[in-house]
Amino acid sequence: MIEAEVANNIPDNFLPLLPLKNVVILPKSIIPIIVGRPLSIQAVEQALKGDRQLFITTQKDQNIESPVEKDLFSHGTRSTILQVMRMPNGSLKILAEGICRAKITQFEEKDGFISVKHQDLPTTHDTLTVKLEALWRQLQELYLKYAKLNDKAPADIVSMVKDPKDMDYITDTVAMHIEKLTLEKRQAILELPNLQKRMLALSTFLKQEISILQTEQKIRGRVQIQVEKSQKEYYLHEQIKAIQKELGREDLDSEMENIKKKVKGLKLPNLVTEKVNKEIHRLEQMPALSSEAVVSRHFIDWIISLPWLKESRDTLSLSQAEHILNKSHAGLKKSKERIIEFLAAKKFSKNLHKSPIICLVGPPGVGKTSLVKSIAQSLGRKFVRISLGGVRDEAEIRGHRRTYVGSLPGKIIQAMKKAGTINPVILLDEIDKMSRDMQGDPAAALLEVLDPEQNASFVDHFLEVDYDLSKVMFIATANIMDNIPYPLFDRLEIISLSGYTSEEKIDIAKKFLIPKNLKEYSLNKSQFILSDELLIHIINEYTKEAGIRQLDRIIAKLMRKTIQHLLKNKQAKNVTITNEIVLDWLGHVTFRKTNLTSNSTRIGIVTGLAWTEVGGDVLEVETSVIPGKGGLTLTGQLGDVMQESAHTALTYIRSRSTELGIKSNFYTTKDFHVHIPEGATPKDGPSAGITMCVALISAFTENPVKNKLAMTGEITLQGRVLGVGGLKEKLLAAQQYAIEQVIVPQENFNDIEEIKKDTNLDAIKLTFVSTMDEVLQEAFVENPYTWAKKLHQKAKSKVKTKKTALKKNSTKKTKE
C-alpha cells in the first residue's frame, strides 16, 4: 500500500469526485473499486494528497466515459479511502468506505478532475419510537424470511439483524447486500436520510423478492417431481438423444419443421390447423418416448394422411359410364338407370355437390358388391369397401377417444385415408347385419354419416374436428330390407335387386362366368365346350339360388376336372361336357324341384308361391278333413302369422258355408289338418292366406283345383284379398315350374307393371283379384257355387232315395 502525500489544492468544503458505473455505495459499507479513467485517477490522487476523503456518486448513463454534472446523481456518499494498490497497467484499486450521505451543491472541474462542494445529510427519524420499533421488527422478520429462501445471504448480516445495535447501520448494510436490488432502487434508498422511510422502502422490496423466491421454489419443486417421475428412463433417453444428435442420426427439430410444412401445405380448415399446431407445440415439449407423445404423434399423422381438399375428377361421359356398367353386369336395369341419372344431373348442374345415398337390396349373389365397384369405375372415383356385418360397437363408426390405449379413428375415417380423395365411392356392405349391445348402436352412428344435411361436419371421436363427407357417394347393400332400422332406412334410396331368371343366368354364364374362369385356368374356348341345354340342366338341378355364386363354383369345378382330364389323356385336345360327364363329375342332382301334383284329382292340394332369401319358390298346401270335433292342426313349421292366416281362412269359410254348399255345423263334426311339405324349413308370412283357404274349401266340397295354377295373397275375415311382397321372385319361381296361371292381388297391379319392364312374363297368365269370390271362380275346375248347387241337389236326391227305400221296406213288412 502506498501512503498519500499530504497536500491540498482543493478549496474548503470541496472534495474530489469519483463517478462510478453500476455501483452505489452506502454509508458504513466498504467496497473495492477499480479506478481506470484518467478523470477518476486524478480525483483519487488528489484525495490521497489530503485527508483521503472524496465524494462518490453514480452515473445515470453507464456508457458515458467523461461524465459532466447532468450525467451524475446529485446524491452520493462522502467516503474515505482505506487502501490503495497501483496496478501494472496504470489503474488503481482502492478500498473505499462510506461515511455519510451527502448532496452535491456545486461542481468545479480543475486540473483534470472534478471537485464538488457538498452538504452532509445525517440520518433523521421520527420521535415516535413505537413506530420505529414496529418498522424495524417488520424489516427484521422479512429479512430473516428472505435469508431462509436465499442461500447466498451472508451469515454475519443475518446474525447482525437478529441482535440489532445500530438500526441505521444495519438497514444500509442489508440494502447493500441484497443481490437483486437494482441500481435505481439502491440509489433511491441512498437518497432517503429518514430512517423510517428507508426501512419502509426496503421492506416493500423484500416482500416482492420473497414472493418471487417462493414462486421459484414451487417451480423447482414441480420440476424435481417431474424429473423423479421420469427417473432413469428419461435420463438414459436424453443421453441417447444427445449421442445420436452428435452423430447426426436424429434431428427432432428438423422433423417438426417438416411436419409444420406439411400441415401448411395441406391448407387445412382454420379450426383443424389451430388444433394441429397446438398438438405439435405439445409434442415439442414432451419426451419423445412418453405415452402422451406417442398419442400426439399418432393424431398428427392421421390428420396429415387424410385427404382434405384432394378430389378426383368425375368421368361425366354418359355413354362411357353406360358402356362400363353394361359390360360388367347383365340386367340390373333400375340400378344402372339411377347412376346414369346422377351423372346426367351432375353434368348439367355445376351446383350439384351432394351425392345420393343408395341402398341395393337383394338376395346373396346377385352382384351388389361388384355393381358398386363398376359404379366407382364408371365415375372415375376411388372405391373403398366397409364391411358392417357383425359390427355392434358405435366406436367402429365414430372412432375411439384418444384417452384409450391403441385408439383409432372409425371405419369411415379409415376408409377416407385409404381412398386418398374426398369424393370416393364407399360401399357399406351388409348394412342389415349390424347389431347393438351395451357399447352403443352403430346404426344410430350411421345416421349422421348418411344424412346429406349433416355429414358435411362429421366428427370422429379420435379426430375431434369436423370432417366433410358431403362429396362421398355412399352405397349400402342389404339382403333383407326389414332388418334395417327405420331412421336409417328413411335416409336411403332403396333399389331392389331381384334374383336372375334362368335366361339371365345363362346369359351371365356365357358372357362373364365362363370367360372369367377360362382366363383364370388358362384354358381356351375350344378346350371347354358346354351347351346351353346342359347349362340349363346345371342351373335347375345343381343350384338353388337367386344369384350366380353356386353356378360360378360349379363352372370352375367343371374346368378343373377338364384340366385333370386333359393332363391324364395327352391325346385329348378338348372336353365336351355331356350328361354323363355332369353326373360323373358333379354327382347326382343336388336340388330336386318340388313334385307338383298334376293329376285331375287335385282335391285339397293347392300350389302357393313363396319368397326366400335365395329367391322365389313354390310350395303346395295340403289339407285333409276327417271326422272330429272341429280341431285345426297346422304342421310344416308354420310361423305365427301363417297360423293366423289359416284361422282367418277357416273363419271366412264358416261365414260362407251356405253359399259354398257346406253344412253349417261342419266345424263341430270335422277336424281339419293343414300341412305344408318340407317341414324342416321354417315358413311364415300372410301371403299364403288365399292358398290355404282354397285348399280347405276344395277338401270340404271335394271340388278339384286346376292344374298348373299358383296363387299368392293375404286374406281377411270379410274375404278381401290384400297385396303382398316379393312378387318378382315368386313369378320367376312360377316360370321355372312351368306354372301357366298365377292369381295375384289387384293391389299389386302397379308392381307387376314395373316387373314387366325388365322381366318377360308372357308365359304366365296373370289374374288380378280383389275378393275371395274372384279367387274361387278362377281356382276351381268347376265354379264353386255351381258345384254347391250340385252338392245340394245330390244331398236332396240322397234324402229322397232314402225315404223311398224306407217306404218300400214299410209296405213289405205290412204285407207280411
C-alpha positions in Angstrom: 0.0 0.0 0.0 1.2 3.5 -0.8 0.5 6.3 1.7 -0.8 9.5 0.0 1.3 12.6 0.2 -0.1 15.4 2.3 -1.0 18.3 0.1 -4.2 20.1 -0.5 -5.0 22.2 -3.6 -8.8 22.0 -3.1 -10.9 24.8 -1.5 -12.5 24.2 1.8 -15.8 22.1 1.7 -14.8 20.8 -1.8 -14.0 17.1 -2.3 -12.6 15.2 -5.3 -15.5 13.5 -7.2 -15.2 9.8 -8.1 -18.1 8.8 -10.5 -18.9 5.1 -10.5 -20.7 2.8 -13.1 -23.4 0.3 -11.9 -22.4 0.7 -8.2 -24.0 2.6 -5.4 -22.1 2.9 -2.1 -24.0 3.4 1.1 -22.7 4.8 4.5 -20.7 2.3 6.6 -20.2 0.0 3.6 -16.8 -0.9 2.4 -16.3 -1.8 -1.3 -13.3 -2.3 -3.6 -13.2 -0.1 -6.6 -11.1 -0.3 -9.8 -10.2 3.2 -10.9 -9.2 3.3 -14.6 -10.4 6.5 -16.2 -7.9 9.4 -16.1 -10.6 11.7 -14.6 -11.1 9.3 -11.7 -7.4 8.5 -11.2 -6.7 12.2 -10.8 -9.5 12.6 -8.3 -8.1 9.7 -6.2 -4.6 11.0 -6.4 -5.9 14.4 -5.2 -7.7 12.8 -2.3 -4.6 10.9 -1.3 -2.7 14.2 -1.0 -5.2 15.4 1.6 -7.3 13.6 4.2 -8.1 10.7 1.8 -11.8 11.8 1.6 -13.7 12.0 -1.7 -17.2 12.2 -2.9 -18.5 9.1 -4.6 -21.7 9.1 -6.7 -23.2 7.1 -9.6 -23.6 7.9 -13.3 -27.1 7.9 -14.7 -25.8 6.5 -18.0 -23.2 3.8 -17.7 -21.9 4.3 -21.3 -20.5 7.8 -20.8 -16.8 7.8 -20.3 -16.4 11.5 -19.4 -19.5 12.5 -17.4 -20.5 16.1 -16.6 -22.8 17.4 -14.0 -26.1 16.4 -15.7 -24.8 12.8 -16.1 -24.4 12.2 -12.4 -26.9 11.7 -9.5 -26.7 14.7 -7.1 -26.9 12.4 -4.1 -23.9 10.4 -3.1 -21.7 9.3 -0.2 -18.8 11.2 1.4 -16.3 8.4 1.7 -12.7 7.8 2.7 -10.0 5.7 1.1 -8.8 2.9 3.3 -6.3 1.3 0.9 -4.7 1.9 -2.5 -3.0 -0.5 -4.8 -1.4 0.6 -8.0 -1.8 -1.8 -11.0 0.8 -2.6 -13.7 -1.5 -1.0 -16.4 -1.6 2.3 -14.6 -5.0 1.9 -13.0 -5.7 1.9 -9.3 -7.5 -0.5 -7.0 -8.9 1.2 -3.9 -10.9 0.1 -0.9 -13.4 2.8 0.0 -15.7 3.2 3.0 -18.9 5.3 3.0 -19.0 7.8 5.8 -22.4 9.6 5.4 -25.0 10.6 2.9 -24.3 13.9 1.1 -25.7 16.0 -1.6 -23.7 18.0 -4.3 -24.3 21.7 -4.1 -21.6 22.9 -6.6 -19.4 21.5 -9.4 -15.9 22.6 -10.3 -13.6 21.0 -12.8 -9.9 21.8 -12.4 -6.5 20.1 -13.0 -8.1 17.2 -14.9 -10.6 16.1 -12.3 -13.9 17.2 -10.8 -14.3 18.6 -7.3 -17.7 19.2 -5.7 -19.0 21.2 -2.8 -21.3 19.0 -0.7 -23.8 19.1 2.1 -23.9 16.1 4.5 -27.3 14.5 5.1 -27.3 13.0 8.5 -29.9 10.3 9.4 -33.1 11.5 10.8 -36.1 9.7 12.3 -39.4 10.5 14.0 -39.6 10.8 17.7 -42.3 8.1 17.9 -40.1 5.2 19.0 -43.1 2.8 18.8 -43.5 3.3 15.0 -39.7 3.0 14.5 -39.7 -0.3 16.5 -42.6 -1.7 14.5 -40.9 -0.9 11.2 -37.7 -2.5 12.4 -39.5 -5.7 13.6 -41.1 -5.9 10.2 -37.8 -5.4 8.4 -36.1 -7.9 10.7 -38.8 -10.5 10.1 -38.8 -10.0 6.3 -35.0 -10.2 6.0 -34.8 -13.4 8.1 -37.5 -14.9 5.9 -35.6 -13.8 2.8 -32.4 -15.3 4.2 -34.1 -18.7 4.5 -35.2 -18.6 0.9 -31.8 -17.3 -0.4 -28.8 -19.4 0.4 -26.4 -16.6 -0.6 -27.5 -14.3 2.2 -24.3 -13.6 4.4 -24.5 -15.3 7.7 -22.8 -12.4 9.6 -25.6 -10.0 8.4 -28.2 -12.5 9.5 -26.6 -12.6 12.9 -26.4 -8.8 12.9 -30.1 -8.4 12.2 -31.1 -10.9 14.9 -29.3 -8.7 17.5 -29.6 -5.1 16.4 -27.5 -2.4 17.9 -27.5 0.3 15.2 -30.7 0.3 13.1 -29.3 2.9 10.7 -26.1 0.9 10.0 -27.9 -2.4 9.7 -30.6 -1.0 7.3 -27.9 0.3 5.0 -25.9 -2.9 5.3 -28.9 -5.0 4.4 -29.7 -2.8 1.4 -26.1 -3.1 0.3 -26.0 -6.9 0.4 -29.3 -7.7 -1.3 -28.3 -9.1 -4.8 -31.5 -8.4 -6.7 -31.8 -4.7 -5.6 -31.5 -2.7 -8.7 -29.2 0.3 -9.2 -32.2 2.7 -9.2 -33.8 1.2 -6.1 -30.4 1.2 -4.2 -30.0 4.9 -5.3 -33.5 5.7 -4.0 -32.6 4.2 -0.6 -29.4 6.3 -0.6 -31.5 9.4 -1.2 -33.6 8.7 1.9 -31.9 10.2 5.0 -35.1 9.5 7.0 -34.7 6.1 8.7 -38.4 5.2 8.8 -38.9 5.9 5.1 -35.8 3.9 4.3 -37.0 0.9 6.3 -40.4 1.1 4.7 -38.9 1.2 1.1 -36.6 -1.7 1.9 -39.4 -3.8 3.5 -41.5 -3.3 0.3 -38.8 -4.6 -1.9 -38.1 -7.5 0.5 -41.8 -8.5 0.3 -41.6 -8.6 -3.5 -38.4 -10.5 -3.5 -39.8 -13.1 -1.0 -42.8 -13.6 -3.3 -40.6 -14.2 -6.3 -38.3 -16.6 -4.3 -41.3 -18.6 -3.1 -42.6 -19.0 -6.6 -39.2 -20.1 -7.8 -39.1 -22.6 -5.0 -42.5 -24.0 -6.1 -41.4 -24.3 -9.7 -38.2 -26.0 -8.7 -40.3 -28.5 -6.6 -42.5 -29.2 -9.5 -39.6 -29.7 -11.8 -38.0 -32.0 -9.3 -41.2 -34.1 -9.0 -41.4 -34.4 -12.8 -37.8 -35.4 -13.1 -38.3 -38.1 -10.4 -41.3 -39.5 -12.3 -39.3 -39.9 -15.4 -36.4 -41.4 -13.5 -33.8 -43.5 -15.1 -35.6 -43.9 -18.5 -35.8 -40.2 -19.1 -32.1 -39.6 -18.3 -31.0 -42.5 -20.5 -33.2 -41.3 -23.3 -31.7 -37.8 -23.1 -28.2 -39.3 -23.2 -29.1 -41.4 -26.2 -30.7 -38.5 -27.9 -27.6 -36.3 -27.3 -25.3 -39.0 -28.6 -27.5 -39.5 -31.7 -27.5 -35.8 -32.3 -23.8 -35.6 -32.1 -23.6 -38.5 -34.6 -26.1 -36.7 -36.9 -28.6 -39.6 -36.8 -31.5 -37.7 -35.4 -32.7 -34.2 -35.7 -36.0 -33.7 -34.0 -36.2 -30.0 -34.8 -36.0 -30.6 -38.5 -38.6 -33.3 -38.2 -41.0 -30.9 -36.5 -40.3 -28.4 -39.2 -41.2 -30.9 -41.9 -44.5 -31.7 -40.1 -45.3 -28.0 -39.9 -44.5 -27.6 -43.7 -46.8 -30.5 -44.5 -49.6 -29.0 -42.4 -49.2 -25.6 -44.0 -49.2 -27.2 -47.5 -52.5 -29.1 -46.8 -54.4 -25.8 -46.4 -56.5 -27.3 -43.6 -59.6 -25.5 -42.2 -58.8 -22.9 -39.6 -60.1 -24.9 -36.7 -58.1 -28.0 -37.8 -54.9 -26.0 -38.3 -55.3 -24.5 -34.9 -55.8 -27.8 -33.2 -52.9 -29.5 -35.1 -50.5 -26.6 -34.3 -51.5 -26.8 -30.6 -50.8 -30.6 -30.7 -47.4 -30.0 -32.4 -46.5 -27.5 -29.7 -47.4 -30.0 -27.0 -45.4 -32.7 -28.8 -42.3 -30.5 -28.8 -42.5 -30.1 -25.0 -42.7 -33.9 -24.3 -40.1 -36.6 -24.1 -40.2 -38.4 -27.4 -40.8 -41.9 -25.8 -43.5 -40.8 -23.4 -47.0 -42.3 -23.9 -48.5 -38.8 -24.4 -46.0 -38.1 -27.2 -46.9 -41.3 -29.0 -50.6 -40.4 -28.8 -50.0 -36.8 -30.1 -47.8 -38.0 -32.9 -50.4 -40.7 -33.9 -53.1 -37.9 -34.0 -50.9 -35.6 -36.1 -50.0 -38.4 -38.5 -53.7 -39.2 -39.1 -54.5 -35.5 -39.7 -51.7 -35.3 -42.3 -52.6 -38.5 -44.0 -56.3 -37.7 -44.5 -57.5 -36.0 -47.8 -58.9 -32.6 -47.0 -59.0 -30.9 -50.5 -57.8 -33.6 -53.0 -60.7 -34.5 -55.2 -60.8 -36.9 -58.1 -62.4 -35.7 -61.3 -65.6 -37.4 -62.3 -66.0 -39.0 -65.7 -69.1 -37.3 -66.9 -69.4 -39.2 -70.2 -72.8 -40.9 -70.0 -72.1 -43.2 -72.9 -68.8 -44.4 -71.4 -70.4 -44.9 -68.0 -73.3 -46.8 -69.5 -70.8 -49.0 -71.5 -68.9 -49.9 -68.4 -72.0 -50.8 -66.4 -73.4 -52.9 -69.2 -70.1 -54.6 -69.9 -69.7 -55.7 -66.2 -73.3 -56.6 -65.3 -76.2 -58.1 -67.1 -79.7 -56.9 -66.1 -80.0 -54.6 -63.0 -81.7 -52.0 -65.2 -83.0 -49.8 -62.4 -79.6 -49.6 -60.6 -77.9 -48.6 -63.8 -80.6 -46.0 -64.6 -80.1 -44.4 -61.2 -76.4 -44.0 -61.7 -76.8 -42.6 -65.2 -79.4 -40.1 -63.7 -76.9 -38.9 -61.2 -74.2 -38.4 -63.8 -76.6 -36.6 -66.1 -77.7 -34.2 -63.3 -74.0 -33.6 -62.2 -73.0 -32.8 -65.8 -76.0 -30.5 -66.3 -75.8 -28.7 -62.9 -72.4 -27.4 -61.6 -74.0 -26.6 -58.3 -74.8 -30.2 -57.5 -72.3 -31.3 -54.8 -74.2 -33.7 -52.7 -74.1 -37.4 -53.7 -77.1 -39.7 -53.4 -77.2 -42.3 -50.6 -78.2 -45.5 -52.4 -79.0 -48.9 -50.8 -79.0 -52.0 -53.0 -81.3 -54.6 -51.5 -81.4 -58.2 -52.9 -80.5 -61.8 -52.2 -76.9 -63.0 -52.0 -75.0 -63.5 -55.2 -76.9 -61.1 -57.5 -73.9 -58.8 -57.9 -74.5 -56.0 -55.4 -70.8 -55.6 -54.4 -69.4 -55.9 -57.9 -72.0 -53.5 -59.2 -70.8 -50.8 -56.7 -67.2 -51.4 -58.0 -68.4 -50.9 -61.5 -70.2 -47.7 -60.4 -66.9 -46.3 -59.0 -65.1 -47.3 -62.2 -67.8 -45.6 -64.4 -67.5 -42.4 -62.3 -63.7 -42.5 -62.3 -63.6 -42.5 -58.5 -61.7 -44.4 -55.8 -63.6 -47.4 -54.4 -63.4 -48.5 -50.7 -65.4 -51.3 -49.1 -66.5 -51.2 -45.4 -67.9 -54.5 -44.1 -70.6 -53.8 -41.5 -71.6 -57.4 -40.9 -71.5 -58.2 -37.2 -70.5 -54.6 -36.2 -72.0 -53.9 -32.8 -69.9 -51.1 -31.3 -70.6 -47.4 -32.1 -66.9 -46.7 -31.9 -66.4 -48.8 -35.0 -68.2 -46.0 -36.9 -67.2 -42.9 -34.9 -63.8 -44.0 -33.6 -62.3 -44.3 -30.1 -61.4 -41.3 -28.0 -57.7 -40.7 -27.7 -57.8 -41.4 -23.9 -57.9 -45.1 -24.7 -54.7 -47.1 -25.4 -54.4 -48.0 -29.0 -57.3 -45.9 -30.0 -58.0 -45.4 -33.8 -60.5 -43.4 -35.9 -63.7 -45.2 -37.0 -64.2 -47.2 -40.2 -65.4 -44.1 -42.1 -62.3 -42.0 -41.5 -60.1 -45.1 -42.1 -61.8 -45.5 -45.5 -61.2 -41.9 -46.4 -57.5 -42.3 -45.6 -57.4 -45.4 -47.8 -59.2 -43.7 -50.7 -56.9 -40.6 -50.6 -59.6 -38.3 -52.1 -62.7 -36.5 -50.6 -65.1 -37.9 -53.1 -64.7 -41.7 -53.2 -67.4 -44.3 -53.6 -67.7 -46.1 -50.2 -69.6 -49.4 -50.0 -71.3 -50.0 -46.7 -71.6 -53.8 -47.2 -74.2 -55.8 -45.3 -75.8 -52.8 -43.6 -78.7 -55.1 -42.4 -76.3 -57.3 -40.5 -75.3 -54.8 -37.8 -76.3 -55.4 -34.2 -76.2 -53.5 -31.0 -75.2 -54.0 -27.4 -74.3 -52.1 -24.2 -71.4 -50.3 -26.1 -73.8 -48.4 -28.4 -75.8 -48.7 -31.6 -73.7 -48.4 -34.8 -76.9 -47.9 -36.8 -77.6 -44.7 -34.9 -74.0 -43.5 -35.5 -74.5 -44.0 -39.2 -77.5 -41.6 -39.2 -75.1 -38.6 -39.3 -72.9 -40.3 -41.9 -75.8 -41.0 -44.3 -77.6 -37.7 -43.9 -76.6 -35.2 -46.7 -77.6 -32.3 -44.5 -75.3 -33.3 -41.6 -72.4 -35.3 -43.0 -70.6 -32.1 -44.1 -69.5 -31.7 -40.5 -69.0 -35.3 -39.3 -67.0 -35.5 -36.1 -64.9 -38.6 -35.3 -64.2 -39.2 -31.6 -60.5 -39.7 -32.4 -60.0 -36.5 -34.5 -62.5 -34.3 -32.6 -62.7 -31.9 -35.6 -65.2 -31.6 -38.4 -64.6 -33.6 -41.5 -66.6 -33.1 -44.7 -68.3 -36.3 -46.1 -70.8 -34.5 -48.3 -68.9 -35.3 -51.5 -68.7 -39.0 -50.7 -71.0 -41.4 -52.6 -72.2 -43.9 -50.0 -73.8 -47.0 -51.4 -75.1 -49.6 -49.0 -76.1 -53.2 -49.6 -78.5 -55.4 -47.7 -80.2 -58.8 -48.1 -83.4 -58.1 -46.1 -84.9 -54.6 -46.0 -86.9 -55.3 -42.9 -83.7 -55.6 -40.8 -82.7 -52.0 -41.5 -83.7 -49.6 -38.6 -86.4 -47.2 -39.8 -84.5 -43.9 -39.1 -81.6 -45.3 -41.2 -83.9 -46.7 -43.8 -85.5 -43.3 -44.2 -82.2 -41.8 -45.3 -81.6 -44.4 -48.0 -82.7 -44.5 -51.6 -83.7 -48.1 -52.0 -83.1 -50.0 -55.2 -84.3 -53.6 -55.2 -82.2 -56.2 -57.0 -84.3 -59.3 -57.6 -82.9 -62.8 -58.5 -82.0 -63.7 -62.0 -84.2 -65.7 -64.3 -82.8 -68.9 -65.9 -82.3 -67.0 -69.2 -80.4 -64.2 -67.4 -78.2 -66.8 -65.6 -77.4 -68.4 -69.0 -76.5 -65.0 -70.4 -74.3 -64.2 -67.4 -72.6 -67.6 -67.6 -71.8 -67.2 -71.3 -70.7 -63.6 -71.1 -69.0 -63.4 -67.8 -68.5 -66.6 -65.7 -67.2 -68.9 -68.4 -64.8 -66.3 -69.9 -63.6 -65.4 -66.4 -62.8 -69.0 -65.5 -61.3 -69.8 -68.8 -58.8 -66.9 -68.3 -58.2 -67.9 -64.6 -57.4 -71.6 -65.5 -55.5 -70.7 -68.8 -58.0 -72.6 -71.0 -59.3 -71.5 -74.4 -62.8 -71.8 -75.8 -62.0 -74.9 -77.9 -60.8 -76.9 -74.9 -64.0 -76.5 -72.8 -67.4 -76.9 -74.6 -70.6 -76.5 -72.6 -74.0 -76.4 -74.4 -77.0 -74.2 -73.4 -79.1 -77.3 -72.7 -76.6 -78.7 -70.2 -76.2 -75.2 -68.7 -79.9 -75.0 -68.1 -79.8 -78.5 -66.6 -77.0 -77.5 -64.2 -78.8 -74.3 -63.2 -82.1 -76.1 -62.5 -80.8 -79.2 -60.9 -77.4 -78.3 -59.2 -78.1 -74.8 -58.0 -80.8 -73.2 -55.9 -80.1 -69.5 -55.6 -81.2 -66.1 -56.7 -77.7 -65.1 -57.7 -74.9 -66.9 -59.5 -72.3 -67.9 -56.9 -73.2 -71.6 -56.9 -73.2 -71.6 -60.7 -69.8 -69.9 -60.7 -68.3 -72.5 -58.4 -69.8 -75.4 -60.5 -68.4 -74.0 -63.7 -65.0 -73.6 -62.0 -65.2 -77.2 -60.8 -66.0 -78.5 -64.3 -63.0 -76.6 -65.7 -60.7 -78.1 -63.0 -62.0 -81.6 -63.9 -61.4 -80.7 -67.6 -57.7 -79.8 -66.9 -57.3 -83.0 -64.9 -58.8 -85.0 -67.9 -56.5 -83.3 -70.4 -53.4 -83.9 -68.3 -54.3 -87.6 -68.0 -55.2 -88.1 -71.6 -52.4 -86.5 -73.6 -54.2 -87.2 -76.9 -57.4 -85.3 -75.9 -57.5 -81.8 -77.2 -60.8 -80.7 -75.7 -63.7 -81.8 -73.5 -67.3 -81.6 -74.5 -69.5 -81.6 -71.4 -72.3 -84.3 -71.6 -75.0 -85.5 -69.2 -72.8 -88.5 -68.3 -69.8 -86.2 -67.5 -72.0 -84.0 -65.4 -73.3 -86.9 -63.4 -69.8 -88.3 -63.0 -68.1 -85.0 -62.1 -70.8 -83.3 -60.1 -72.6 -86.3 -58.7 -76.4 -86.9 -58.5 -78.8 -83.9 -58.7 -78.4 -81.7 -55.7 -81.6 -79.8 -55.7 -84.7 -81.5 -56.8 -87.8 -79.4 -57.7 -90.9 -79.8 -55.7 -93.0 -82.5 -57.4 -96.2 -80.7 -58.1 -99.3 -82.9 -58.2 -100.6 -82.8 -61.8 -103.4 -85.3 -61.9 -107.0 -84.4 -62.3 -107.9 -85.1 -58.7 -106.2 -82.2 -57.1 -108.6 -82.1 -54.2 -107.4 -80.4 -51.1 -104.0 -79.6 -52.7 -103.2 -76.0 -53.9 -99.9 -74.6 -55.2 -98.7 -71.4 -53.5 -95.7 -69.1 -54.1 -93.1 -68.1 -51.5 -90.2 -65.7 -51.2 -86.9 -66.8 -49.6 -83.5 -65.2 -49.1 -82.2 -67.2 -52.1 -85.1 -66.2 -54.4 -88.6 -67.4 -55.1 -90.0 -70.9 -54.6 -93.3 -72.8 -54.9 -95.0 -74.7 -52.1 -98.0 -77.0 -52.0 -100.6 -76.6 -49.3 -102.2 -79.9 -48.5 -105.5 -80.2 -46.4 -107.4 -83.1 -45.0 -110.9 -83.1 -43.5 -111.6 -86.0 -41.0 -114.3 -86.8 -38.5 -113.8 -85.0 -35.3 -114.8 -82.1 -33.1 -113.6 -79.0 -35.0 -109.9 -79.0 -34.2 -107.5 -77.3 -36.6 -104.0 -78.8 -36.9 -101.2 -76.9 -38.6 -97.9 -78.6 -39.5 -94.8 -77.8 -41.5 -93.0 -75.3 -39.1 -95.5 -72.5 -39.7 -94.9 -69.2 -38.1 -97.3 -67.2 -36.0 -98.5 -65.0 -39.0 -99.1 -68.1 -41.2 -101.1 -69.8 -38.4 -103.2 -66.7 -38.0 -103.9 -66.7 -41.8 -105.1 -70.4 -41.5 -107.5 -69.4 -38.7 -108.7 -66.4 -40.7 -109.4 -68.7 -43.8 -111.4 -71.1 -41.6 -113.5 -68.3 -40.1 -114.2 -67.0 -43.6 -115.3 -70.5 -44.8 -117.7 -70.7 -41.8 -119.2 -67.4 -42.7 -119.8 -68.6 -46.3 -120.6 -72.2 -45.7 -124.2 -72.0 -47.0 -123.1 -70.4 -50.4 -120.3 -73.0 -50.7 -122.6 -76.0 -50.1 -121.1 -76.9 -46.8 -123.1 -77.9 -43.8 -123.4 -75.0 -41.3 -122.3 -77.3 -38.4 -119.3 -78.8 -40.1 -116.9 -77.3 -37.6 -118.5 -79.4 -34.8 -118.2 -82.8 -36.6 -114.9 -82.5 -38.5 -111.3 -81.9 -37.7 -109.0 -80.1 -40.2 -105.3 -80.6 -40.9 -103.3 -78.2 -43.0 -99.8 -79.3 -43.9 -97.0 -77.6 -46.0 -94.3 -80.0 -47.1 -90.6 -79.6 -46.4 -91.3 -79.4 -42.7 -87.7 -78.8 -41.7 -87.9 -75.4 -43.3 -89.5 -72.6 -41.2 -92.3 -70.7 -43.0 -94.1 -67.5 -42.2 -95.9 -64.6 -43.7 -99.5 -63.8 -44.7 -99.2 -64.4 -48.5 -100.4 -68.0 -48.2 -103.8 -66.9 -46.8 -105.8 -67.4 -50.0 -103.9 -70.6 -50.9 -104.9 -72.3 -47.5 -108.5 -71.0 -47.9 -108.8 -72.6 -51.4 -107.3 -75.8 -50.2 -109.7 -76.1 -47.3 -112.8 -75.4 -49.5 -111.5 -78.0 -52.0 -111.3 -80.6 -49.2 -114.7 -79.7 -47.8 -116.5 -79.7 -51.2 -114.3 -82.3 -53.0 -114.1 -79.8 -55.9 -110.7 -80.3 -57.7 -108.4 -77.3 -58.2 -107.0 -76.5 -61.7 -103.6 -77.9 -62.8 -100.6 -75.6 -63.3 -102.2 -72.9 -61.2 -100.5 -71.0 -58.4 -101.6 -68.1 -56.2 -100.4 -65.6 -53.6 -102.3 -63.1 -51.5 -103.4 -62.2 -48.0 -107.0 -63.0 -46.8 -109.2 -61.0 -44.4 -112.2 -62.1 -42.5 -114.5 -60.3 -45.0 -112.9 -62.2 -47.9 -110.8 -59.3 -49.2 -107.5 -60.1 -50.9 -104.6 -57.8 -49.9 -101.3 -57.1 -51.6 -98.0 -59.0 -50.8 -94.3 -58.6 -51.5 -91.6 -60.4 -53.3 -93.7 -60.8 -56.4 -90.8 -60.8 -58.9 -89.1 -63.7 -57.2 -92.4 -65.6 -56.9 -93.2 -65.1 -60.6 -89.7 -66.3 -61.6 -90.2 -69.4 -59.5 -93.6 -70.0 -61.2 -91.8 -69.8 -64.6 -89.2 -72.3 -63.5 -92.0 -74.8 -62.5 -93.9 -74.2 -65.8 -96.9 -72.7 -64.0 -99.4 -71.4 -66.6 -101.7 -69.2 -64.4 -101.0 -67.2 -61.3 -103.6 -65.4 -59.2 -102.3 -62.2 -57.6 -103.9 -59.4 -55.6 -105.2 -56.4 -57.6 -103.3 -54.1 -55.2 -100.1 -55.4 -56.8 -101.1 -54.4 -60.3 -98.6 -51.5 -60.4 -95.8 -53.7 -59.0 -96.5 -56.2 -61.8 -96.3 -53.5 -64.4 -92.8 -52.5 -63.1 -91.7 -56.1 -63.1 -92.8 -56.5 -66.7 -90.4 -53.7 -67.8 -87.3 -55.9 -67.1 -88.8 -59.4 -66.9 -90.6 -61.4 -69.6 -93.8 -62.8 -68.1 -95.5 -63.7 -71.4 -95.5 -67.4 -70.5 -97.7 -66.8 -67.4 -101.4 -65.7 -67.4 -101.7 -63.2 -64.6 -105.2 -63.0 -63.0 -105.8 -60.0 -60.6 -108.3 -60.4 -57.9 -109.7 -58.3 -55.1 -112.0 -60.7 -53.3 -112.1 -64.4 -52.5 -115.2 -64.8 -54.7 -113.0 -64.0 -57.7 -110.3 -66.3 -56.4 -112.7 -69.2 -56.1 -114.1 -68.7 -59.6 -110.6 -68.8 -61.1 -109.1 -71.6 -58.9 -111.5 -74.5 -59.3 -112.2 -76.7 -62.2 -115.9 -76.1 -61.8 -117.4 -72.9 -60.4 -117.8 -73.5 -56.6 -121.2 -72.0 -56.5 -122.5 -74.2 -59.3 -120.7 -77.1 -57.5 -122.6 -76.2 -54.4 -125.9 -76.4 -56.2 -124.9 -79.9 -57.4 -124.0 -80.9 -53.9 -127.3 -79.6 -52.7 -129.3 -81.5 -55.4 -127.2 -84.6 -54.7 -128.0 -84.3 -51.0 -131.7 -83.9 -51.8 -131.5 -87.0 -54.1 -129.9 -89.0 -51.3 -132.7 -88.0 -48.9 -135.4 -88.8 -51.4 -133.8 -92.2 -52.2 -133.5 -92.9 -48.6 -137.2 -92.1 -48.0 -138.3 -94.3 -50.9 -136.3 -97.2 -49.6 -137.8 -96.7 -46.2 -141.3 -96.6 -47.6 -140.8 -99.8 -49.6 -139.5 -101.6 -46.6 -142.5 -100.4 -44.6 -145.0 -101.7 -47.3 -143.2 -105.1 -47.5 -143.5 -105.5 -43.7 -147.2 -104.7 -43.8 -148.0 -107.3 -46.5 -146.1 -109.9 -44.5 
